[in-house]
Amino acid sequence: MAEITTALGRSSSTYERVREELRQRCRQEAGTALPSLRQLSLELDANHLTITRALRDLESEGLLEVVPRKGTFIRANGLQTGNTNIELVTLNSQRPSLLDISAHLLRGMEAAAGTGIVHGTTIAVPPVPDVKSFLQTLQERRVGAVLFLGVSYLKYPDSLAEAAFIHEMSQQMPVIAVGSPHAIVDMDSVYGDPRTAMQTYLEACHAKGATRFAYLGNYPQRATGHERFEVFRNFLLAHGIRWDERYVLGYNSAPLIRDEIREFFEMESLPEVIITADIRYASATVIEAQRQGLKPGRDIHILTFSSNEAEIQHLLPDISVILIDEAEVGRRAYELAVERLANRQQERRTLTVRVPSRLLNNVAG
């Protein structure tokens, strides 16, 4: 099994440059032998280790064949071999957290792949790449199905270009959204589901006598955000808790969060329970609560969501965390992609697979 991580368009990595130049050579010189390692090192201005790594990756993709004591040859039929590899494409719209999530997804994909090959590509968007050239790259890697992470973050009109790109891809191969379904394109999706854990937390807080609940960082335009907020709203309705618009803040960019939460804490009647969208909102909330002389976990209860247990360790045990198991999401998504590849000719309905999340440190309980 091999994992290949590629950054397209904006990478200055010598390794990535060498690999792409060698891949281009494979397109143009099928059936020929490559020069010696020493000669390639001179031609490509790279050390032997970098070139050897690139050659190994291209061999795993089926583009090269190493013949002992004879050399390395470009396969003449490299593009006609069966496409069974799975690609994780991260559409990175200036969100560093997506790169961390992709690492966890790839780990789960690797676990499910066994001897299969998993690729990882990060694309800086916008703009989205040209579909034809991107498909050619996937074909050369013998990729048969694609998982998309980071969909539906772009704003109009870039969101329409993204939707058109993914839709056209779906006409050529199975595609699956991970992290959240696409807002426009009808496609399979696999993502973490925190709803049960969230309900458990809210009920525990209510059982302790809490009656004022806030939600900081609501983003209903994405399916995952909508589902989380629905749990919050339905909980309030079920228990007859008065709705207070002041207790709900929409999701905002990082520079504005601290000021927004500082202003939020200036209210006379502070909530007893605060649901925060992510680690940034949780950290800012903890800092402001402490500045106000409040003890998180005692005077005020805070819940957040995370895909990385390490990133929230410094906040435990003061807050509660719903941990999204991205490795399990990756495993399930890989298995679904393999199933789609094996049954491409069969009529099917779109599937939504939700992977249960777990509650860490239920302070309220």
N, C-alpha and C positions, 0 to 999 in steps of 0.2 A: 504493500500500500504506500502511496505517496501523497503528500499534501503540497500543493503549490499555491503560494499566495502571490498575487499579482496586483500591482497598482498601475492602472492605465492612465495615460495622458499627462500626469503631473509628477512622475517619479524620476528621480535622478540616480537611482540605484544602479551601480555598475552591473550587478548580477542581472537585473531585469533588462537592461539595455543589451547585454550579451545574449541573453536567452531569446529576446525578440529578434535580434539580428540573425541568430542561428535558425530561428523558426522561419524567417523570411527566406533564408537560403534553402531550407527544406522545400519550400513552395516552388522555388525556381530550378532546383537541381536534383529532382527526384531520380533515384537509381544510381547516383554517383557516390564516391567515397569522400569523406571529409579529410582535410589536411591533418597533419600530425598535431598533437597538443601544443607543441612548441610553435608551429606555424600559426595556429589559431590564436595563440597568445599574442603573437606579434601583430597579426592582422586586426584583432579586436581590442588591442591595448588593455589587456586584463591578465591577471595572474592565473596560474594553472588551476588553483583551487576553485576559482569562480567559474572557469570554463568547464571543468569537470562536473561541477554541480549542475550547470545548465544542460550539459549533455545528458546527464543522468535523468533529469526531469523530462527532456524531450524523448528520451528512450522510453520512459514510463508512459508517455502519451502515445507511443506507437509510431513516432515519426522517424526514429533512428533504430538501427540494429547493430549491435557490437558483435563482430566476428573475431573470436580469439586468434591472435597472431596475424590477422589480416587488416584489421582496422575498423572504423566506424562508418556505416553506410546509411544513406538516406533511403528510406523505404519508398519504393515506387508505388506501392499500393497503400501508403499510410493513411490516405483520406477515405479509403473504401472499407476499412475495418469496422467492426461493430461498435456503435457508440453506446457504451454502457457506463461511462463515468458520470459522476454527479457534481455539479458546480454550485457553490454558494456565492451569489452575487450580492455584494453589499453596496447599496446606493447611498453613499456617504454625503449627505447634504449638510456638511459642517457640523456634524454631531459626533464627537469623539466617543460617546457611549456606545454607538453602533459597532465600532471596531472591537470593543471589549465583548459585546454580545456575540459578535461573529466568531470570536475565538472559542467561546463556550459552545456555540452551535457546531463548529467544526469538530470539536472534541467528541460530541455526541454522534456526529455523522461518521467519524472514524471508527467509533465503537461498533456501529451497526454495519460498517462497510466490510469488515474482515479483511479479505485480500483485495477488495475493490479499491478504486482510486477516487479520492476526494480532492477537488480543486477549490480554491478560494480566490475570488477576484473582488477588488475594491474599486469602484468607479466614483470619481468625484463629480457630482451632478449639482446643478445643470452645467452644460447641456448633456442630454443623454446621448450615448454613442449611436453611430450609424448601425442599423440592424443588420444589414447585409454583411458588413465587415466583421461585426461582433459574432455573428453566426458562423462565419468562416473560421474565426479563431476557436470557437467552441468545437467545431467539426474536427479541426486539427488536433484538438485535445481529446477527441473521441468522447465528447460529452453528450449524453443522451437526454438529460433532464436538468432543470435549473431551479434552485431555490432563491427567492428574492427576499432580502432583508432591507428594511428602511423604506418601504413603499409608503406613498401618500403623505410624505412630509413636505413636498414641494408646493409652492403656491402657484395660482393661475398666473400666466398661461403655461408655465413649466410643468404643472401637474398634468395637463392634457398631453404634452409631449411624452411624459413618462408613461401615461396610460397607453398611448399609441404604441410605444416601444415594447411594453410588456405584452400587450395584446398580440402584436405581430410575432413576437417570440413564441407565444402560446400556440400559434398556428403551425409552428415548425417542430415543437417538442413539448413534453409535459413541463409545466411551470407551477410552482407552489410558493405562496407567500408565507414567510415566517416572521414572527414578531407581531404582526397584525394583518388582517385581510386588506386588500386594496379597496379603496373607496369607490372605484368605478368598475374595474375589470373583474369579471366573474371568473374566479380561479380557486383552486384548492388552497386551503390555508391551515397552518398548524401554529399554535401559539399558547403561551402560558395563561392559565385561567385562575385568577386570584379570588374569584367571587365567593367561594365557600369559606375560605380563610378570612376574608374581609367580613362576611356576615358573622362568623364566630367572634371576631374581635368586637364588632359593634354591639352584639348582644351581651358580651361580657361587660363592656363599659356601661350599658344600660342597667344591667343587673346590679352594678355597683352604685347606681343612683344618678349617673350622668344624664343631663337633659339638654345640654347645649353642644351641638356637633358642627364642626366646620370642615370644609373641603377646599384645600389650597392647591391650585394647579389643575383645574378641570380642563380636559381637552376632548369634548364630545365629538369633534369632527373625525376622530379615529375610532375604529370599532372597539379597540381595547379600552380606550378612555371612556367611551359611551357606556360600555358594560359595567365598568367600575362605578361610574356615577349613578347608574341605574340602581345598583345595590344600595348606595348611600341614600338616594331619594326614596326608594321603596321602604327602606328601614325606617326613615322618619315618618312616612305615611302610616306604616303598620303600627307604630307606637304612638301616634297622635302627637308627634313632636312638632312644634311650630316651625314653619319654614322662615328663614331669615336670609335674605339676599346678601346681607353684609358678610355672612359666613361662607360665601362661595367666591373664590377668586379664579379667574381664567388663567390658563397656562401662559407664562411669559418668558422672555429671554433672560439669560443669566444676569446681565448687568442690572436689571430692574427688580429682581426678586427680593434682594435685601431691603431696598427702600419700601417696596410694596408690603412686605411683612412687618416692617417697623411701623408703618402707618396702620396696618391691621391691628397691631397690639395696643394701639392708642384708644380702642373702643372701651367704653365703661364696663360693659358686660362681656367679658372674654369667654370663649367656648371652653368647655372642660375637655373636649376630645377634638383633635385636629388630624384629619387625613391629609397627607401630603403626597404629591404626585411622584416625586423621586427624591434622590439623595440630596440634590441641591435645595429643594424646598424644605426637606427635613433638617438639614444642617442649619439653614437660615432661621428656621423656626426654633430650634433648640437654643441657638445663640441669643435670639431675641427674648425667649422665655427666661433664660438665665439672667439677661440684662435687666429684666423686670423683677428679678428676685424670686422667680418661680422655679420649682424643682420638677423637671420632666420625669414622669413616672410616678409622681406623688401629687403635685398640684395641678398638673396638666398632662393628659395622655396624648402621645403622638404616634401615628402609624405611617409608614412609608412603604414603597415597593422598590425592589432591587433585583437585578440579575446576577449580582456579584457579592457573595457573602463577605469577601475581604473588604470591600469598600465601606461597609456599614459597621464593621467591628468597633470602630472608635465611638460609635453612638450607643452601642449596647453597654449596659442593660437599661439605659435611660428611655429608650424608645422601643416600639415593636416594629417588626419588619415582616412583610410578606415576600418570600423569596421565590422568584420565578426560576424554574429549573430549565434553563436554556439548553443544557446538554441533553436533557430528555426530549426537549422540543426538536433538537437537531436529529436525534435518533429516530423519532417518530416521522419526521419529515423525510429523512432518507429512505425509510422503509416504504413510505407512501410513494415516493418517486420511483423506487424500484418496481413497485406494483403497477404503477402507471406505465412504465416502460414495457413491462411484460404483457400488458393488455391494451396496447395502443389502439387496436382496431375495434375494441368493444365500446358500445355506447355506455356512458357513465354519467352520474350526477356529480355535481361539485360537492366536495367534502370539506367540512370544517372540523378540525380535530383540536380540542382544547385539553391541554396538559395541566392537571391540578397543581396548584402551588402550595407551599407550606408556610405556616405562621411561626416565626421565631420570636421568642421572648414575649409572650402575651402578658404584658405588664398589668393590663386591666384584669386579667383572669387569675 
